[in-house]
Amino acid sequence: MKMTSFFILSNTGAPIKKISIPGFLLRTLGVMLVVGIVGLGYLIYDHYQIRNVISASGDLKQTLQLQEDLITTQRQQIQKFAVEINRLKSQIVALNNFEEKIRIIANISKDKGQDTLFGIGGSRPEDLATNIDVNRRHTNLMREMHAQIDLLQTASEKQQEKMVSLLGKLEGQKSLLACTPAIRPAKGWLTSRFGYRTSPFTGRREFHKGLDIANQKGTPVMVTADGIIKSAGTRRYLGNYVIVDHGHGIMTHYGHLDKALVKRGTKVKRGEAIGEMGNSGRSTGPHVHYAVYLNGVPVNPSTYILN
């Protein structure tokens, strides 16, 4: 058997000792040392790998939590958008109802072929479910939102067309109303009405084509609606006069003026002074003869006085 010898020196001055170790034991110890070192290295490597896995697992868990929070926030935003869609739908319906009221008040009918607000029958679509749990899937809600957004887009376009049509008709009525006599031409006392009367000059029965309003000489005489002065001058019986063309076949006459304050072609606004009350022409005293003509036919001015 092969032996390996070692000499050990004593530091006390004693004789040298000789130790002999069998070779197979030394080789066995060497192999065990190598295996131990390799095993220790593997344990250290495995420890670091486990730490890395734990760290990565923590990062993944944090990422998943952030994604869950993001999904929750997005679902809450979807529900807020659904609430906003319901609100917009209510506003469009309210605007449509308001437009209907304006049409009734102004006696304006809808245009022929004008579609209803929300398609056939004009029925309002159901409100979106905005109280859905944030942990549930929102796929159906999003699908309904897209459908109602398209519907609201169509409804808003229809409502815009209806409002434009209404505005045009209101502008037309505004022009007509502005040109329609609506006020007294002067302050004073009504001395003669429209219709048959006994003439103060002949004593005979005659048709009086207007109203006579008496007051002091120089009292302002006002135009009763917007228009353009058609003529201003003097006639035998009417005296100093002014005739105003209001359009739409409407004209007003103002006679027995002391003087006219306007000339032919002048644009005038309702309430503007166009002359002063006088006693010109065939008259028994200071007054204004006020007449309204519709398409050349005298009509009762009292029906056009609103004040």
C-alpha positions as CSV (number, residue, x, y, z in Angstrom):
1,M,0.0,0.0,0.0
2,K,1.4,3.3,-1.0
3,M,1.8,5.7,1.8
4,T,2.4,9.4,1.9
5,S,4.6,10.7,4.7
6,F,4.6,14.1,6.4
7,F,7.2,15.4,8.9
8,I,6.0,17.6,11.7
9,L,8.5,19.9,13.4
10,S,7.8,20.7,17.0
11,N,8.4,24.3,18.2
12,T,9.4,23.0,21.6
13,G,12.7,21.4,20.3
14,A,11.3,17.9,20.6
15,P,12.3,15.3,17.9
16,I,10.7,15.4,14.5
17,K,7.5,13.3,14.2
18,K,6.7,11.4,11.0
19,I,3.0,10.9,10.0
20,S,2.1,8.6,7.2
21,I,-1.4,8.9,5.4
22,P,-2.6,6.3,2.9
23,G,-2.8,7.6,-0.7
24,F,-6.4,6.6,-1.3
25,L,-7.5,8.5,1.8
26,L,-5.8,11.6,0.6
27,R,-7.4,11.3,-2.8
28,T,-10.7,10.8,-1.2
29,L,-10.3,13.9,0.9
30,G,-9.4,15.8,-2.3
31,V,-12.4,14.6,-4.1
32,M,-14.6,15.5,-1.2
33,L,-13.1,19.0,-1.0
34,V,-13.8,19.5,-4.7
35,V,-17.3,18.2,-4.4
36,G,-17.9,20.5,-1.4
37,I,-16.6,23.5,-3.3
38,V,-18.8,22.8,-6.3
39,G,-21.8,22.1,-4.1
40,L,-21.2,25.4,-2.2
41,G,-21.0,27.2,-5.5
42,Y,-24.2,25.7,-6.7
43,L,-26.0,26.6,-3.5
44,I,-24.8,30.2,-3.8
45,Y,-25.9,30.3,-7.5
46,D,-29.3,28.8,-6.6
47,H,-29.7,31.3,-3.8
48,Y,-29.2,34.2,-6.2
49,Q,-31.5,32.7,-8.7
50,I,-34.2,32.3,-6.1
51,R,-33.7,35.9,-5.1
52,N,-34.0,37.0,-8.7
53,V,-37.2,35.0,-9.2
54,I,-38.7,36.5,-6.0
55,S,-37.8,40.0,-7.2
56,A,-39.2,39.4,-10.6
57,S,-42.4,37.9,-9.1
58,G,-42.8,41.1,-7.0
59,D,-42.3,43.3,-10.0
60,L,-44.9,41.2,-11.9
61,K,-47.3,41.4,-9.1
62,Q,-46.9,45.2,-9.0
63,T,-47.3,45.4,-12.8
64,L,-50.5,43.4,-12.5
65,Q,-51.8,45.6,-9.8
66,L,-51.1,48.7,-11.9
67,Q,-52.9,47.2,-14.8
68,E,-55.9,46.3,-12.6
69,D,-56.0,49.9,-11.3
70,L,-55.8,51.2,-14.9
71,I,-58.7,48.9,-16.0
72,T,-60.7,50.1,-13.0
73,T,-60.1,53.7,-13.9
74,Q,-60.9,53.1,-17.5
75,R,-64.2,51.4,-16.6
76,Q,-65.1,54.3,-14.3
77,Q,-64.3,56.7,-17.2
78,I,-66.6,54.7,-19.5
79,Q,-69.4,55.0,-17.0
80,K,-68.8,58.8,-16.8
81,F,-69.0,58.9,-20.6
82,A,-72.3,57.0,-20.4
83,V,-73.6,59.5,-17.9
84,E,-72.6,62.3,-20.3
85,I,-74.3,60.6,-23.2
86,N,-77.5,60.4,-21.2
87,R,-77.2,64.1,-20.3
88,L,-76.6,65.1,-23.9
89,K,-79.6,63.0,-25.0
90,S,-81.8,64.8,-22.5
91,Q,-80.6,68.2,-23.7
92,I,-81.4,67.3,-27.3
93,V,-84.9,66.1,-26.3
94,A,-85.4,69.3,-24.2
95,L,-84.3,71.4,-27.2
96,N,-86.7,69.6,-29.4
97,N,-89.5,70.1,-27.0
98,F,-88.6,73.9,-26.8
99,E,-88.6,74.1,-30.5
100,E,-92.1,72.5,-30.6
101,K,-93.4,75.0,-28.1
102,I,-92.0,77.9,-30.2
103,R,-93.7,76.6,-33.3
104,I,-97.0,76.3,-31.4
105,I,-96.7,79.9,-30.0
106,A,-95.7,81.3,-33.4
107,N,-98.2,79.2,-35.3
108,I,-95.4,77.8,-37.5
109,S,-95.9,74.3,-38.8
110,K,-93.1,71.8,-39.6
111,D,-91.7,71.5,-43.1
112,K,-93.2,68.6,-45.1
113,G,-91.1,65.5,-44.9
114,Q,-89.3,66.6,-41.8
115,D,-88.1,63.5,-40.0
116,T,-88.8,62.9,-36.3
117,L,-85.9,63.4,-33.8
118,F,-85.0,59.8,-33.0
119,G,-86.1,57.9,-36.1
120,I,-89.4,56.1,-36.6
121,G,-92.0,57.3,-34.2
122,G,-89.5,59.7,-32.6
123,S,-89.2,57.4,-29.5
124,R,-86.4,58.3,-27.2
125,P,-83.8,55.4,-26.7
126,E,-83.4,54.0,-23.2
127,D,-80.8,55.5,-21.0
128,L,-77.5,53.7,-20.7
129,A,-76.9,51.6,-17.6
130,T,-74.4,53.8,-15.7
131,N,-74.5,51.9,-12.4
132,I,-72.8,48.8,-13.6
133,D,-70.2,47.3,-11.2
134,V,-66.6,48.3,-12.2
135,N,-65.5,44.7,-11.8
136,R,-67.9,43.5,-14.5
137,R,-67.1,43.5,-18.2
138,H,-68.1,46.7,-20.0
139,T,-68.3,45.3,-23.5
140,N,-72.1,45.6,-23.8
141,L,-72.0,49.1,-22.4
142,M,-69.4,50.2,-24.9
143,R,-71.3,48.7,-27.7
144,E,-74.5,50.6,-26.6
145,M,-72.5,53.8,-26.2
146,H,-71.2,53.6,-29.8
147,A,-74.8,52.9,-31.1
148,Q,-76.2,55.9,-29.1
149,I,-73.4,58.2,-30.2
150,D,-74.3,57.5,-33.8
151,L,-78.0,58.1,-33.0
152,L,-77.3,61.3,-31.2
153,Q,-75.2,62.5,-34.1
154,T,-78.1,61.9,-36.5
155,A,-80.6,63.5,-34.0
156,S,-78.4,66.6,-33.5
157,E,-78.2,67.1,-37.3
158,K,-81.9,66.8,-37.7
159,Q,-82.5,69.2,-34.8
160,Q,-80.1,71.7,-36.4
161,E,-82.0,71.5,-39.7
162,K,-85.3,72.1,-37.8
163,M,-83.9,75.0,-35.9
164,V,-82.5,76.6,-39.0
165,S,-85.9,76.2,-40.7
166,L,-87.7,77.7,-37.6
167,L,-85.2,80.6,-37.4
168,G,-85.9,81.5,-41.1
169,K,-89.6,81.5,-40.5
170,L,-89.3,83.5,-37.3
171,E,-87.1,86.0,-39.2
172,G,-89.9,86.2,-41.8
173,Q,-92.5,86.7,-39.1
174,K,-90.3,89.3,-37.3
175,S,-90.1,91.3,-40.6
176,L,-93.9,91.0,-41.0
177,L,-94.5,92.0,-37.4
178,A,-92.2,95.0,-37.6
179,C,-94.1,96.1,-40.7
180,T,-97.5,95.6,-39.2
181,P,-99.2,98.7,-37.6
182,A,-99.4,98.1,-33.9
183,I,-99.5,101.4,-32.0
184,R,-101.5,104.6,-31.8
185,P,-100.2,107.2,-34.1
186,A,-100.7,110.0,-31.5
187,K,-101.8,110.8,-28.0
188,G,-105.3,112.3,-27.8
189,W,-109.0,111.6,-27.9
190,L,-110.7,109.4,-30.4
191,T,-113.3,111.7,-32.0
192,S,-114.4,109.5,-34.9
193,R,-114.2,105.8,-35.5
194,F,-113.9,103.6,-38.6
195,G,-117.2,103.0,-40.5
196,Y,-120.3,104.8,-41.4
197,R,-121.0,108.2,-39.7
198,T,-122.8,111.4,-40.3
199,S,-120.5,113.9,-42.0
200,P,-119.9,117.0,-39.9
201,F,-119.8,119.1,-43.1
202,T,-122.7,117.7,-45.2
203,G,-124.9,116.1,-42.5
204,R,-125.2,113.1,-44.8
205,R,-124.3,109.4,-44.0
206,E,-120.8,108.6,-45.3
207,F,-118.1,105.9,-44.8
208,H,-115.2,107.1,-42.7
209,K,-112.1,105.2,-43.8
210,G,-110.0,105.7,-40.7
211,L,-109.8,107.0,-37.1
212,D,-109.7,110.7,-36.0
213,I,-107.5,111.4,-32.9
214,A,-107.7,115.0,-31.6
215,N,-105.2,116.9,-29.5
216,Q,-103.4,120.2,-29.4
217,K,-101.7,121.6,-32.5
218,G,-98.1,120.4,-32.8
219,T,-98.7,117.1,-31.0
220,P,-96.2,114.5,-32.5
221,V,-97.6,112.1,-35.0
222,M,-95.8,108.8,-35.1
223,V,-95.5,106.1,-37.7
224,T,-97.2,102.9,-36.5
225,A,-94.8,100.4,-38.1
226,D,-91.5,100.1,-40.0
227,G,-91.7,101.3,-43.6
228,I,-90.7,103.7,-46.3
229,I,-92.3,107.1,-47.0
230,K,-94.2,106.7,-50.2
231,S,-95.4,110.3,-50.4
232,A,-95.7,113.4,-48.4
233,G,-97.5,116.5,-49.6
234,T,-100.8,118.4,-49.6
235,R,-104.3,117.4,-50.8
236,R,-107.5,119.4,-50.9
237,Y,-109.5,117.6,-48.3
238,L,-106.7,115.6,-46.5
239,G,-104.5,118.7,-46.0
240,N,-100.9,118.0,-45.2
241,Y,-100.4,114.3,-45.3
242,V,-97.9,111.4,-45.2
243,I,-98.3,107.9,-46.7
244,V,-96.1,105.1,-45.5
245,D,-95.5,101.8,-47.4
246,H,-94.9,99.0,-45.0
247,G,-94.6,96.2,-47.5
248,H,-96.7,93.0,-47.5
249,G,-99.5,95.1,-49.1
250,I,-99.9,97.3,-46.0
251,M,-100.0,101.1,-46.1
252,T,-100.9,103.8,-43.5
253,H,-102.2,107.3,-44.1
254,Y,-101.8,110.3,-41.8
255,G,-103.8,113.5,-42.7
256,H,-104.6,117.0,-41.5
257,L,-101.0,117.5,-40.3
258,D,-99.7,120.9,-39.4
259,K,-96.5,119.8,-41.2
260,A,-94.7,116.7,-42.3
261,L,-91.3,115.9,-40.9
262,V,-90.2,113.4,-43.5
263,K,-89.7,113.2,-47.3
264,R,-90.4,110.6,-49.9
265,G,-88.1,107.6,-49.8
266,T,-87.1,108.0,-46.2
267,K,-87.0,104.8,-44.1
268,V,-88.8,105.0,-40.8
269,K,-89.1,102.9,-37.7
270,R,-92.1,102.3,-35.6
271,G,-92.6,105.1,-33.1
272,E,-90.6,107.7,-35.1
273,A,-92.2,111.1,-35.4
274,I,-93.2,111.8,-39.1
275,G,-95.3,114.9,-38.6
276,E,-97.2,117.2,-36.2
277,M,-100.9,117.3,-35.6
278,G,-102.7,120.2,-37.3
279,N,-105.9,121.5,-38.8
280,S,-105.0,121.5,-42.5
281,G,-107.5,120.5,-45.2
282,R,-111.2,120.0,-44.5
283,S,-111.1,119.8,-40.7
284,T,-113.1,121.1,-37.7
285,G,-110.1,121.2,-35.4
286,P,-106.6,119.9,-34.7
287,H,-106.5,116.2,-35.2
288,V,-104.9,113.4,-37.2
289,H,-106.8,111.2,-39.7
290,Y,-105.2,107.8,-39.5
291,A,-106.1,105.1,-42.0
292,V,-104.8,101.6,-42.7
293,Y,-105.0,100.0,-46.2
294,L,-104.5,96.3,-46.9
295,N,-103.9,95.6,-50.6
296,G,-105.7,98.9,-51.4
297,V,-108.7,98.2,-49.2
298,P,-109.3,100.3,-46.1
299,V,-109.5,98.2,-42.9
300,N,-110.3,99.1,-39.3
301,P,-107.2,100.6,-37.7
302,S,-108.4,99.8,-34.2
303,T,-107.7,96.1,-34.8
304,Y,-104.0,97.0,-35.3
305,I,-103.6,99.1,-32.2
306,L,-102.1,97.1,-29.3
307,N,-101.2,99.9,-26.9
